[in-house]
Amino acid sequence: GLVLCENGRTRYLTGYQRYHSATQLAPAHAVVMTLDQGPILMVPRHIEPATGDCAAERVIEYPLSQADKVAALADLLAELGLADECLGIEFEFMPHGFARALGERLPKVRLVDASPVMRGVTGIKFPEEITILREAARIADLGVAAAIEAAREGASEIEVGAQSSAAMLDAGAEFVNHMTIRSGPHAAALFPLLTSRRLAKGDCVQIDIGCVYQGYVSDTNRSIVIGPPTPEQRTLMEVGQRMLE
């Protein structure tokens, strides 16, 4: 059997995920599968109305406290005949305390890492997935174009990021996955956040953005110069491009 909690994997299997920006929070939902049953989606009671369009065989309540979550999950696993079987969980995602409590509740279960299996499965893209990925990338290109248009002397990083974000959302993105406009010293240091720093003539500006479209993520990075580039800047851009190619 498998117990999966990470947002990308639960959406891959059922179409359901929680907030895009909360991927690393303690699991608020879970998907359970066996060789011949599932996916079974476990969500809190107040979330159940949002699961009507999901591709789950069953949707059952997942309580709010960790102790009650463990108990509900253990009961389901026992019902499915997995109380003394091999169970795949996400070692790099499921909190250690949760996994330990589940193991104590089902002492005959052998816990193994499900992540290698899931990485192998999701690494193979079907044609319809490739179509969605291309659209996510196209939307990111629109975000880059909007950022370049807004990146004028005197504009702040936040203002440029706002224009870029709006362009991607207008084009159909369901979420701005990341938005970083790094100018001047921020570009060299890979500064992580948008700031009120205003772009100045001669600045190198790094546009590092991406969006989510139907659950698939794009990620694009472009560099520009405010005003005409110096010979040194042009050389650095050309060298960087050749390295990339």
Disulfide bonds with the S-S distance in Angstrom:
none
